[in-house]
Amino acid sequence: MTDDSLADWTARPFPDPSRLEGELVTLTAFDTDRDSHVLWQAFGETGFNRLARYFPIVDFDDEAAFREWLVSHQGQWHTMVFRDRSSGEPLGMASYMRIDAANGSCETGSVMHAISAQRSAAVTEAHFLMARHVFDDLGYRRFEWKLDNRNAASHAAAKRLGFTFEGVFRNHMVSRGRNRDTAWYAMIDQDWPAIRRGFELWLDPANFNANGQQKSSLADLRSAPLVERS
């Protein structure tokens, strides 16, 4: 999309899919009764607090507090729950948030992967499905990922998935009784074709050996030259 094409720009729909289906994973909109307990267990119950140590929240003593936190944000957020397509096992969650439909921009946030699913192809596909919905289904211009600047793992994840680092907002918020500097990443509609192609090539079964190890990285496949097929 070029600047000239924005003369006919109109607001985009709110990202609130009920279901996104991949080859490895299924994403469904968060349902309190169905999902609260299984997610709390998948995150290790109070072990959730360790996984969420960079989230700008307080630690949760029990499942009820975790559930109330998620429920209270629905409407402003739209949380998607990741499940293994074959087994139905919960693998994690992420939320569409800070949604600006008028300008075609939103964030993926409160990203959490079950311990058993971290670094798996299934959760990679889950993030692909969320981004694809924003750009291909809804026509958004911008998709963001923000994180506590101390969180090295989240920096690495954002870069791996194709988000571009845009800078640090110093003293952005008070989080857990301290100043939080927030790092901003984003992908935009001009970036998306190469990012989408990288995901598609990476997720192709041919990219994995018999032991399930990748042959080429996402970054390498995003930057690989496009080969025309006859």
C-alpha angles and dihedrals in degrees: 000000000000129000090253091059091062092077087090096039117144131181115277128228122272110262102244108135117174092208140007117190128204136167094260105021142034122210120204131181112263113268115191098216097040102039113028097078098040093048092048089053094044090054091052097260105255085009083080087080092063092048090047096044092122095047114107092242138094122260116272119234095199148355093276092062091047091050093048091051093054096041093049092059099048110113093036087047130034108208121203121201118214119221133178105253095222103040103023089230112157111248103177146290145250132184135222101228143160085039116190103180092172090064099030097244134127142152135235107222148154085049112182130170125197112247091245092054103046114128091007127141089237095063090044088056090048091059090046090054092050092050093044091054091053097048106028103031100034104024097232121174100212140028118189138201118192128184147169103275090230092061103100094176092055091048088054093047094050092050093045092052092052104261116144120228111242103176146279127286102213117218088002095159146346107258125178092344098309141083112274122206108204122212115211125212129172145171119210135201093263089056095046103083092059092042092049092049090050091053093047093050093044093050093049108112088231088070092067130071126222090277092054094252119142119250095200130023125238090247092052093048093048091055098040114115115258111252114209115228121217 
